């Protein structure tokens, strides 16, 4: 199993209010992004850092070969 992380950021104008920020963060959250940190930029902007975790299963060559044979011959579960 291999684990990777993607990072990105979003910049918000404070004058637009929290509703805009919450909606944007919620929509990114549905895509698997998670809020990591928020910093202020000057007095009127916020920068939100987002992280997305991805897990990749390492292939098992022995199991893959057996599955291929089972699929070709009608499977062992029938």
ZIGIBEL-V473995 format. One record per pair of residues at least 24 apart in sequence whose C-alpha atoms are under 10 Angstrom apart, sorted by the first residue. I is the first residue (numbers start at 1). J is the second residue. If there is no record, write none. Layout:
i->[I I]
j->[J J]
//
This chain:
i->[1 1 1 1 1 2 2 2 2 2 3 3 3 3 3 4 4 4 4 4 5 5 5 5 5 6 6 6 6 6 6 7 7 7 7 7 7 7 7 7 8 8 8 8 8 8 8 8 9 9 9 9 9 9 9 9 9 10 10 10 10 10 10 11 11 11 11 11 11 11 11 11 12 12 12 12 12 12 12 13 13 13 13 13 13 14 14 14 14 14 15 15 16 16 21 21 25 28]
j->[55 56 57 58 59 54 55 56 57 58 53 54 55 56 57 52 53 54 55 56 51 52 53 54 55 33 50 51 52 53 54 33 34 35 36 49 50 51 52 53 33 35 36 48 49 50 51 52 35 36 37 38 47 48 49 50 51 38 46 47 48 49 50 38 39 40 41 45 46 47 48 49 40 41 44 45 46 47 48 41 43 44 45 46 47 40 43 44 45 46 44 45 44 45 46 48 50 52]
//
